[in-house]
Amino acid sequence: MDQIWSPATEKTTRLWLASAVSALAFHALIQHFELIELLVWQMLAAFSALGLAVFYADVQVFHTAPSDAAKNLAISATSFAATLTASILIYRAFFHRLRKFPGPFAARLTKLWSVYHSSKNLQYHFVLDDVHKKYGDVVRTGPRELSVARASALPQITTCRKSIFYAQNDWRQKNHGMVETRDLDDHRRRRRPWEMALTLKEIARYDAAMQDTIELFLDQIACERGQRVNVTDWIAMLAYDLMGVIGFGEDFGSLKNAKESPAIAALRSAMRALGVLFPVPWLINTLSRIPGADGGLQPFAKYCANLVDEKRKNARAEGSEQPKDIISWLIRAFEEGGPSGAPSKVALDEDTRTLVIAGADTTYGTLVNAFYYLASNPATYAKLQAEVDAACPHGEHSFSHERVKNIPLLDAIINETLRLKPPVPHGQPRVTPPSGLQIDDDLFIPGDVHVFMPQWVIQRDEHYYERPHEFIPERWIAGGEKAGMIKDRTAFFPFQIGTFYCVGKSLAYWEMRSVLARLALRYNIRFASAQDGKDFDSRILDTVTLSPPPLGMCFRARKGR
């Protein structure tokens, strides 16, 4: 027995137990500290430094042989890591405040469950749809995360604070853009210059440049000889060029060159990576600290920063001249140094990237899907042409947004597309207040829980819509015979509602009305081949924003127009 229980064994046991107790104490300390998710890199560095310090002290102070000191350190590190991992997993599986909510068992243990499913084919929206069909309208999709597919929860959840996801790049408040800030009061203040830049009066001032860009797009997609046009790529170029002229006073040159701008191409590539990693902000934050790991986004980030620098120089030269584009409003607020302006140049650069991504992606995805639905439903397209013809009797030459903005079918097509293909299919992450939320009599969500409201799931739910998976734009026409097919209008929120509703909603509708109405005035449309219309829905990707697959179409000029 003495040979088995030696002093060396006793020392090893003490090391193991001490490290295990330290791990349990560390878990108890960090489990309610939200920002710990964004300090993984710093913690790894701190633990590495601590390990080296312990090794040094063991050798220099206690005169332990280096080999034995290394062994002691390995024992301590292994015990700490194993105990911490076991403690976290056991707590999440059996003792967490969300333990009573149904969901996949692996999801309650780690958000890597979501990463795994996203990485397979970038179609996490389909995964959420499947788990809601299996487990119900409230599903546990992470250790402290719920996916809530219940319209009655919308008013409360949409007023909750944003989750740590929005601070993935930098946890410091001063470096957050308007969209990234998690402080509700700061968000309200920071929205002001955006709202001033996006009033209907200001949008009308951007209209001439907007229509010129749409004109170029329509010219480029003409196919008089019946050639196939990949409308997905062309609409992407249109959407980003539109945001260039509206946001910065100059386009990105994609339509003119018939080639996507390198900066935008880099952005779209980076969005695919984000589509895999979005469930775990700590992993995004950690990888971004590795030199070269975020290289795909750097050309875009640098391009945006250069745009801001150039606009600031021009703004100083122009003095107090009325801003001519969105970024000029943001720069003015920044230069004035008031509470509505970006608190730092880093935050202003974040706003710039948000302007491009949020402003273009909504239009891009919705328009591609609208083209798909109109080509799939020629009778609906013919009706649209008739209504637009009536509003613009002299063809495109008589077009104006003012003439078409009140065409019921036009907005109905846009709304039905947004219902079936919401721009952010899995929803935006929020965090419940410490006191929790009482949603309905049967649903209480505990405090400090991340919640998503998956638009893809809710807006296709038969509880809220009749024939929910069918494209029936007439359901949105007030007083029409199909208006009753909407059972609950609160279950439609592609632009969010409440505190964080999309400030660019009016601009998005203006752009989409203009493109679809002018398309109807100029072209007859069809799929380039029968194959182009097949399997389109099944190939849509969730890259945080909805990313449509290639779509081949033909556009022939209308005779006599």
C-alpha positions as CSV (number, residue, x, y, z in Angstrom):
1,M,0.0,0.0,0.0
2,D,2.9,2.4,0.8
3,Q,4.3,1.7,-2.6
4,I,1.0,2.7,-4.2
5,W,0.5,5.8,-2.0
6,S,3.9,7.6,-2.3
7,P,4.7,11.3,-1.6
8,A,4.8,11.8,-5.3
9,T,1.3,10.4,-5.7
10,E,0.1,12.6,-2.8
11,K,1.5,15.7,-4.4
12,T,-0.1,14.8,-7.7
13,T,-3.4,14.3,-6.0
14,R,-3.1,17.7,-4.2
15,L,-2.3,19.4,-7.5
16,W,-5.2,17.7,-9.2
17,L,-7.7,18.6,-6.5
18,A,-6.4,22.2,-6.1
19,S,-6.7,22.8,-9.8
20,A,-10.2,21.2,-9.9
21,V,-11.4,23.4,-7.1
22,S,-10.0,26.4,-8.9
23,A,-11.8,25.4,-12.0
24,L,-15.1,25.1,-10.2
25,A,-14.6,28.5,-8.5
26,F,-13.7,30.1,-11.9
27,H,-16.8,28.6,-13.5
28,A,-19.0,30.1,-10.7
29,L,-17.3,33.5,-11.2
30,I,-17.7,33.7,-15.0
31,Q,-21.0,32.1,-15.7
32,H,-22.9,35.4,-15.2
33,F,-20.3,37.7,-16.7
34,E,-21.5,38.3,-20.3
35,L,-18.4,40.0,-21.7
36,I,-16.3,36.9,-20.9
37,E,-17.4,35.7,-24.3
38,L,-15.4,38.4,-25.9
39,L,-12.3,38.0,-23.8
40,V,-11.3,34.5,-24.8
41,W,-8.2,35.7,-26.5
42,Q,-7.2,37.7,-23.4
43,M,-8.0,34.8,-21.1
44,L,-5.8,32.4,-23.1
45,A,-3.0,34.9,-23.0
46,A,-3.5,35.4,-19.2
47,F,-3.6,31.7,-18.5
48,S,-0.5,31.2,-20.6
49,A,1.3,33.9,-18.7
50,L,0.2,32.4,-15.4
51,G,1.4,29.0,-16.5
52,L,4.9,30.4,-17.3
53,A,5.0,32.3,-14.0
54,V,4.1,29.1,-12.1
55,F,6.7,27.1,-14.0
56,Y,9.3,29.8,-13.3
57,A,8.5,30.0,-9.6
58,D,8.5,26.2,-9.2
59,V,12.0,26.0,-10.7
60,Q,13.6,29.1,-9.3
61,V,11.9,29.5,-5.9
62,F,11.1,25.9,-4.9
63,H,14.1,24.4,-6.8
64,T,12.1,21.8,-8.6
65,A,13.7,20.1,-11.5
66,P,12.5,21.6,-14.8
67,S,11.1,18.2,-15.9
68,D,9.1,17.8,-12.7
69,A,7.9,21.4,-12.9
70,A,6.7,20.8,-16.4
71,K,4.9,17.7,-15.2
72,N,3.3,19.6,-12.4
73,L,2.1,22.3,-14.8
74,A,0.7,19.7,-17.1
75,I,-1.2,18.0,-14.3
76,S,-2.6,21.3,-13.1
77,A,-3.6,22.5,-16.6
78,T,-5.2,19.2,-17.5
79,S,-7.2,19.0,-14.2
80,F,-8.3,22.6,-14.6
81,A,-9.4,22.2,-18.2
82,A,-11.1,18.9,-17.6
83,T,-13.0,20.0,-14.5
84,L,-14.0,23.3,-16.1
85,T,-15.3,21.6,-19.2
86,A,-17.2,18.9,-17.1
87,S,-18.6,21.6,-14.8
88,I,-19.9,23.7,-17.7
89,L,-21.4,20.8,-19.6
90,I,-23.1,19.3,-16.5
91,Y,-24.5,22.7,-15.5
92,R,-25.8,23.4,-19.0
93,A,-27.4,20.0,-19.4
94,F,-29.1,19.6,-16.0
95,F,-29.0,22.8,-13.8
96,H,-29.3,25.7,-16.2
97,R,-32.3,28.0,-15.9
98,L,-33.3,26.9,-19.5
99,R,-33.2,23.2,-18.7
100,K,-37.0,22.8,-19.0
101,F,-37.2,24.2,-22.6
102,P,-37.2,21.5,-25.3
103,G,-34.6,21.3,-28.0
104,P,-31.7,19.2,-29.4
105,F,-29.6,17.8,-26.5
106,A,-26.3,18.9,-28.2
107,A,-27.6,22.5,-28.5
108,R,-28.0,22.8,-24.7
109,L,-24.3,21.9,-24.3
110,T,-22.7,24.2,-26.9
111,K,-23.4,26.7,-29.7
112,L,-21.0,24.7,-31.8
113,W,-24.1,22.7,-32.6
114,S,-25.3,25.7,-34.6
115,V,-21.9,26.1,-36.2
116,Y,-21.9,22.5,-37.2
117,H,-25.2,22.8,-38.9
118,S,-24.4,26.1,-40.5
119,S,-21.1,24.8,-41.9
120,K,-22.7,21.9,-43.7
121,N,-24.5,24.0,-46.3
122,L,-25.0,27.5,-44.9
123,Q,-28.8,26.9,-44.5
124,Y,-29.3,27.4,-40.8
125,H,-32.8,28.8,-41.5
126,F,-33.9,25.4,-42.7
127,V,-32.4,23.8,-39.5
128,L,-34.4,26.2,-37.4
129,D,-37.6,25.4,-39.3
130,D,-37.1,21.7,-38.7
131,V,-36.4,22.0,-35.0
132,H,-39.5,24.2,-34.5
133,K,-41.6,21.6,-36.3
134,K,-40.2,19.0,-34.0
135,Y,-40.1,20.8,-30.6
136,G,-42.7,23.5,-30.9
137,D,-42.7,27.3,-31.0
138,V,-40.1,27.8,-28.3
139,V,-36.9,25.9,-28.7
140,R,-33.6,25.9,-26.8
141,T,-31.0,26.3,-29.5
142,G,-28.0,27.1,-27.3
143,P,-26.8,26.9,-23.7
144,R,-28.5,30.1,-22.9
145,E,-30.4,30.8,-26.1
146,L,-34.0,30.3,-27.2
147,S,-35.5,30.6,-30.6
148,V,-39.1,31.9,-30.1
149,A,-41.4,31.5,-33.1
150,R,-44.5,33.1,-31.5
151,A,-45.9,36.4,-32.8
152,S,-47.2,37.4,-29.3
153,A,-43.6,37.6,-28.1
154,L,-42.6,40.2,-30.7
155,P,-43.6,43.4,-28.9
156,Q,-41.6,42.5,-25.8
157,I,-38.6,40.8,-27.3
158,T,-38.0,43.5,-29.9
159,T,-37.5,46.1,-27.2
160,C,-34.9,44.0,-25.4
161,R,-31.2,45.0,-25.4
162,K,-29.1,43.6,-28.2
163,S,-27.0,40.5,-27.5
164,I,-23.2,40.2,-27.2
165,F,-23.2,39.3,-30.9
166,Y,-23.2,43.0,-31.8
167,A,-20.0,43.6,-29.8
168,Q,-18.0,40.8,-31.5
169,N,-15.5,43.2,-33.1
170,D,-14.9,45.3,-30.0
171,W,-16.4,45.3,-26.5
172,R,-15.7,49.0,-25.9
173,Q,-18.8,51.2,-26.3
174,K,-16.8,54.1,-27.8
175,N,-16.0,51.9,-30.8
176,H,-19.5,50.8,-31.6
177,G,-21.5,52.0,-34.6
178,M,-25.2,52.9,-34.4
179,V,-26.2,49.3,-35.1
180,E,-23.6,47.8,-32.8
181,T,-24.3,49.8,-29.7
182,R,-26.2,47.9,-27.1
183,D,-27.1,50.9,-24.9
184,L,-30.7,51.7,-25.6
185,D,-30.3,55.5,-24.9
186,D,-27.2,55.7,-27.0
187,H,-28.9,53.9,-29.8
188,R,-31.8,56.4,-29.7
189,R,-29.4,59.3,-29.9
190,R,-27.2,57.8,-32.6
191,R,-30.2,57.2,-34.8
192,R,-30.9,60.9,-35.2
193,P,-28.5,61.7,-38.1
194,W,-29.6,58.5,-39.8
195,E,-33.2,59.5,-39.6
196,M,-32.4,63.0,-40.9
197,A,-30.6,61.4,-43.9
198,L,-33.4,59.1,-44.6
199,T,-36.6,61.2,-44.5
200,L,-38.8,61.1,-47.6
201,K,-37.6,64.6,-48.4
202,E,-34.0,63.5,-48.5
203,I,-34.7,60.3,-50.4
204,A,-36.4,62.4,-53.0
205,R,-33.1,64.4,-53.4
206,Y,-31.3,61.1,-54.0
207,D,-33.8,60.0,-56.5
208,A,-32.2,61.3,-59.7
209,A,-28.9,59.4,-59.1
210,M,-31.0,56.4,-58.0
211,Q,-32.9,56.3,-61.3
212,D,-29.8,56.8,-63.4
213,T,-28.3,53.7,-61.7
214,I,-31.5,51.7,-62.3
215,E,-31.5,52.9,-65.9
216,L,-27.9,51.5,-66.4
217,F,-29.0,48.2,-64.8
218,L,-31.9,47.8,-67.1
219,D,-29.8,48.6,-70.1
220,Q,-27.2,46.0,-69.1
221,I,-29.6,43.1,-68.6
222,A,-31.2,43.4,-72.1
223,C,-31.0,40.2,-74.0
224,E,-32.5,40.7,-77.4
225,R,-30.9,37.5,-78.7
226,G,-32.2,35.4,-75.9
227,Q,-29.0,35.0,-74.0
228,R,-29.0,33.9,-70.4
229,V,-28.5,36.6,-67.8
230,N,-27.5,35.7,-64.2
231,V,-29.8,38.1,-62.6
232,T,-28.4,37.4,-59.1
233,D,-25.1,38.9,-60.0
234,W,-26.5,41.8,-61.8
235,I,-28.9,42.7,-59.0
236,A,-26.1,42.5,-56.5
237,M,-24.1,45.0,-58.6
238,L,-27.2,47.2,-58.8
239,A,-27.9,47.1,-55.0
240,Y,-24.3,48.0,-54.1
241,D,-24.0,50.7,-56.7
242,L,-27.3,52.2,-55.5
243,M,-26.0,52.3,-52.0
244,G,-22.8,53.9,-53.3
245,V,-24.6,56.8,-55.0
246,I,-27.1,57.2,-52.1
247,G,-24.7,56.6,-49.3
248,F,-21.5,58.2,-50.6
249,G,-22.4,60.2,-53.7
250,E,-20.6,57.8,-56.0
251,D,-21.2,54.3,-57.2
252,F,-18.8,51.4,-56.8
253,G,-18.4,51.1,-60.6
254,S,-19.8,47.5,-60.8
255,L,-22.6,48.1,-63.3
256,K,-20.4,50.3,-65.6
257,N,-17.6,47.7,-65.6
258,A,-20.0,44.7,-65.7
259,K,-17.9,43.3,-62.9
260,E,-18.3,43.4,-59.1
261,S,-16.1,45.8,-57.2
262,P,-13.1,43.9,-55.6
263,A,-14.1,45.5,-52.2
264,I,-17.7,44.2,-52.5
265,A,-16.5,40.8,-53.7
266,A,-14.3,40.6,-50.6
267,L,-17.3,41.6,-48.4
268,R,-19.6,38.9,-49.9
269,S,-16.9,36.3,-49.4
270,A,-16.5,37.3,-45.7
271,M,-20.3,37.2,-45.2
272,R,-20.2,33.5,-46.1
273,A,-17.7,32.9,-43.3
274,L,-19.8,34.9,-40.9
275,G,-22.8,32.7,-41.9
276,V,-20.9,29.8,-40.3
277,L,-19.5,31.6,-37.3
278,F,-22.3,34.0,-36.3
279,P,-23.7,31.7,-33.5
280,V,-20.5,32.0,-31.5
281,P,-19.3,35.7,-31.2
282,W,-16.4,34.7,-29.0
283,L,-15.0,32.6,-31.9
284,I,-15.4,35.4,-34.4
285,N,-13.7,37.8,-31.9
286,T,-10.9,35.3,-31.3
287,L,-10.2,34.6,-34.9
288,S,-10.2,38.3,-35.7
289,R,-7.2,38.7,-33.4
290,I,-5.2,36.3,-35.5
291,P,-3.1,38.1,-38.1
292,G,-4.6,37.4,-41.6
293,A,-7.6,35.5,-40.3
294,D,-9.9,38.3,-41.2
295,G,-8.1,39.2,-44.4
296,G,-11.2,38.6,-46.5
297,L,-12.9,41.6,-44.9
298,Q,-9.9,43.9,-45.0
299,P,-10.2,45.2,-48.6
300,F,-13.8,46.1,-47.9
301,A,-13.0,47.7,-44.5
302,K,-10.1,49.6,-45.9
303,Y,-12.2,50.8,-48.9
304,C,-14.9,52.1,-46.6
305,A,-12.4,53.9,-44.3
306,N,-10.9,55.6,-47.4
307,L,-14.3,56.7,-48.5
308,V,-15.0,58.3,-45.1
309,D,-11.6,60.0,-45.1
310,E,-12.2,61.4,-48.6
311,K,-15.7,62.6,-47.7
312,R,-14.4,64.3,-44.5
313,K,-11.9,66.2,-46.5
314,N,-14.6,67.3,-48.9
315,A,-16.9,68.3,-46.1
316,R,-14.3,70.6,-44.6
317,A,-13.8,72.2,-48.0
318,E,-17.6,72.6,-48.6
319,G,-18.2,74.1,-45.1
320,S,-21.8,74.2,-44.0
321,E,-23.3,73.0,-47.3
322,Q,-26.3,70.8,-47.0
323,P,-25.3,67.1,-46.9
324,K,-25.8,65.4,-50.3
325,D,-25.7,61.8,-49.2
326,I,-26.1,59.6,-46.1
327,I,-22.5,59.5,-45.0
328,S,-22.3,63.3,-45.1
329,W,-25.0,63.4,-42.4
330,L,-23.1,61.0,-40.3
331,I,-19.8,62.9,-40.8
332,R,-21.5,66.2,-39.8
333,A,-22.8,64.7,-36.6
334,F,-19.3,63.2,-35.9
335,E,-17.5,66.5,-36.5
336,E,-19.9,68.4,-34.3
337,G,-19.0,66.1,-31.5
338,G,-22.5,65.9,-30.1
339,P,-24.2,62.9,-28.5
340,S,-25.8,61.9,-31.8
341,G,-22.5,61.5,-33.6
342,A,-20.2,58.6,-33.6
343,P,-18.0,58.7,-30.5
344,S,-14.8,57.8,-32.4
345,K,-13.4,57.3,-35.8
346,V,-13.6,53.6,-35.3
347,A,-17.3,53.9,-34.6
348,L,-17.7,56.1,-37.7
349,D,-16.0,53.4,-39.8
350,E,-18.4,50.8,-38.3
351,D,-21.3,53.0,-39.4
352,T,-19.9,53.2,-42.9
353,R,-19.7,49.4,-43.2
354,T,-23.2,49.1,-41.8
355,L,-24.5,51.6,-44.4
356,V,-23.2,49.4,-47.2
357,I,-24.1,46.0,-45.8
358,A,-27.6,46.8,-44.4
359,G,-28.4,49.2,-47.2
360,A,-27.6,46.9,-50.0
361,D,-28.3,43.4,-48.8
362,T,-31.9,44.0,-48.0
363,T,-32.5,45.3,-51.5
364,Y,-30.4,42.7,-53.2
365,G,-32.0,39.6,-51.7
366,T,-35.5,40.8,-52.0
367,L,-35.2,41.9,-55.6
368,V,-33.6,38.6,-56.7
369,N,-36.5,36.7,-55.1
370,A,-39.1,39.1,-56.5
371,F,-37.7,38.5,-60.0
372,Y,-37.9,34.7,-59.3
373,Y,-41.5,34.9,-58.1
374,L,-42.6,37.1,-61.0
375,A,-41.0,34.8,-63.6
376,S,-42.7,31.8,-61.8
377,N,-46.1,33.6,-61.8
378,P,-46.5,35.2,-65.3
379,A,-50.2,36.0,-64.6
380,T,-49.1,38.2,-61.6
381,Y,-46.4,39.9,-63.7
382,A,-49.0,40.6,-66.4
383,K,-51.2,42.2,-63.8
384,L,-48.3,44.3,-62.6
385,Q,-47.5,45.4,-66.1
386,A,-51.1,46.5,-66.6
387,E,-51.3,48.5,-63.4
388,V,-47.9,50.2,-64.0
389,D,-48.9,50.9,-67.6
390,A,-52.0,52.7,-66.3
391,A,-50.0,54.8,-63.9
392,C,-47.3,55.6,-66.5
393,P,-49.3,55.9,-69.8
394,H,-46.3,57.0,-71.8
395,G,-44.0,54.2,-70.7
396,E,-40.7,54.6,-69.0
397,H,-40.4,58.2,-70.1
398,S,-43.4,59.1,-67.8
399,F,-42.1,57.0,-64.9
400,S,-41.7,58.5,-61.5
401,H,-41.8,57.1,-58.0
402,E,-44.7,59.4,-57.2
403,R,-46.8,57.8,-60.0
404,V,-46.2,54.2,-58.8
405,K,-45.9,54.4,-55.0
406,N,-49.6,53.8,-54.5
407,I,-50.1,50.8,-56.8
408,P,-51.5,48.2,-54.5
409,L,-50.1,45.2,-56.3
410,L,-46.6,46.6,-56.5
411,D,-46.3,46.9,-52.7
412,A,-48.1,43.5,-52.3
413,I,-45.5,41.8,-54.4
414,I,-42.7,43.4,-52.3
415,N,-44.4,42.4,-49.0
416,E,-45.1,38.9,-50.1
417,T,-41.5,38.5,-51.2
418,L,-40.3,39.9,-47.8
419,R,-42.7,37.5,-46.0
420,L,-41.4,34.4,-47.7
421,K,-37.8,35.6,-48.0
422,P,-37.0,37.9,-45.0
423,P,-33.6,39.6,-45.3
424,V,-32.4,38.1,-42.0
425,P,-34.0,34.7,-41.9
426,H,-33.0,33.5,-38.4
427,G,-33.7,36.9,-36.8
428,Q,-31.6,39.3,-34.7
429,P,-30.3,38.3,-31.3
430,R,-31.6,40.0,-28.2
431,V,-31.0,39.4,-24.5
432,T,-33.8,39.4,-21.9
433,P,-33.7,41.8,-18.9
434,P,-32.5,40.3,-15.6
435,S,-36.1,40.0,-14.4
436,G,-37.1,37.9,-17.4
437,L,-40.1,38.3,-19.7
438,Q,-43.7,37.0,-19.1
439,I,-44.9,36.6,-22.7
440,D,-48.1,34.6,-22.3
441,D,-49.7,32.7,-19.5
442,D,-47.7,29.6,-20.6
443,L,-44.4,31.3,-21.4
444,F,-41.9,32.9,-19.1
445,I,-38.4,33.5,-20.4
446,P,-35.8,33.8,-17.6
447,G,-33.5,36.8,-17.4
448,D,-30.2,37.2,-19.3
449,V,-31.1,34.8,-22.0
450,H,-30.3,35.3,-25.7
451,V,-33.5,35.1,-27.8
452,F,-34.1,35.0,-31.5
453,M,-37.3,35.4,-33.4
454,P,-36.8,33.5,-36.6
455,Q,-38.6,35.5,-39.3
456,W,-38.3,32.6,-41.8
457,V,-40.2,30.3,-39.4
458,I,-42.8,32.8,-38.1
459,Q,-43.7,34.4,-41.5
460,R,-44.4,30.9,-42.9
461,D,-46.5,29.7,-40.0
462,E,-50.0,28.5,-40.8
463,H,-51.2,30.0,-37.5
464,Y,-50.6,33.4,-39.0
465,Y,-51.1,32.9,-42.8
466,E,-53.3,30.7,-44.9
467,R,-51.4,28.6,-47.4
468,P,-48.2,30.1,-45.9
469,H,-45.7,28.6,-48.3
470,E,-47.4,30.0,-51.5
471,F,-46.6,33.3,-53.2
472,I,-50.0,35.1,-53.1
473,P,-49.3,38.8,-53.1
474,E,-53.1,39.6,-53.3
475,R,-53.3,38.7,-49.6
476,W,-51.7,42.1,-48.9
477,I,-54.3,44.2,-50.9
478,A,-56.6,45.8,-48.4
479,G,-60.3,45.0,-49.1
480,G,-59.3,42.4,-51.7
481,E,-60.9,39.0,-51.8
482,K,-57.7,37.4,-50.5
483,A,-57.1,39.8,-47.6
484,G,-58.4,37.3,-45.2
485,M,-55.5,35.0,-45.9
486,I,-53.5,37.0,-43.3
487,K,-54.6,35.9,-39.9
488,D,-52.2,38.0,-37.8
489,R,-50.4,41.0,-39.3
490,T,-48.1,41.2,-36.3
491,A,-46.4,38.2,-37.7
492,F,-44.8,40.3,-40.5
493,F,-41.6,42.1,-39.4
494,P,-38.9,42.0,-42.1
495,F,-37.7,45.4,-41.0
496,Q,-38.2,44.8,-37.3
497,I,-40.5,46.9,-35.1
498,G,-40.1,49.0,-32.0
499,T,-36.8,50.5,-30.8
500,F,-34.6,48.8,-33.4
501,Y,-36.8,49.1,-36.5
502,C,-34.8,49.5,-39.7
503,V,-34.2,53.2,-40.3
504,G,-33.8,52.6,-44.0
505,K,-37.2,51.0,-44.6
506,S,-38.6,53.9,-46.7
507,L,-35.5,53.9,-48.9
508,A,-35.7,50.2,-49.4
509,Y,-39.3,50.4,-50.6
510,W,-38.5,53.4,-52.8
511,E,-35.7,51.4,-54.5
512,M,-37.6,48.2,-54.9
513,R,-40.8,49.9,-56.2
514,S,-38.6,51.8,-58.8
515,V,-36.8,48.7,-60.0
516,L,-39.9,46.5,-60.3
517,A,-42.1,49.1,-61.9
518,R,-39.5,50.1,-64.4
519,L,-38.8,46.4,-65.2
520,A,-42.5,45.9,-65.8
521,L,-42.6,48.9,-68.1
522,R,-39.7,47.9,-70.2
523,Y,-39.4,44.1,-70.3
524,N,-41.2,40.8,-70.6
525,I,-39.4,38.2,-68.5
526,R,-38.9,34.5,-68.3
527,F,-36.5,31.9,-67.0
528,A,-33.6,31.3,-69.4
529,S,-34.4,27.5,-69.2
530,A,-36.8,25.3,-67.3
531,Q,-33.9,24.2,-65.1
532,D,-33.3,27.8,-63.9
533,G,-36.6,27.9,-62.1
534,K,-36.1,24.6,-60.4
535,D,-34.7,24.1,-56.9
536,F,-34.2,27.9,-56.4
537,D,-35.6,27.9,-52.9
538,S,-33.6,24.9,-51.8
539,R,-30.4,26.6,-52.8
540,I,-30.9,29.8,-50.8
541,L,-28.1,30.4,-48.2
542,D,-28.2,32.0,-44.8
543,T,-25.1,34.1,-44.5
544,V,-26.6,36.2,-41.7
545,T,-28.5,37.9,-44.5
546,L,-30.4,35.9,-47.1
547,S,-28.1,35.1,-50.0
548,P,-29.9,33.9,-53.2
549,P,-28.4,31.4,-55.6
550,P,-27.6,32.1,-59.3
551,L,-30.8,32.6,-61.4
552,G,-30.8,32.6,-65.1
553,M,-33.4,34.8,-66.8
554,C,-34.1,36.4,-70.2
555,F,-35.4,40.0,-70.6
556,R,-37.0,41.0,-73.9
557,A,-38.1,44.5,-74.6
558,R,-41.9,45.0,-74.8
559,K,-43.1,45.8,-78.3
560,G,-44.7,49.1,-78.7
561,R,-43.4,50.5,-75.4
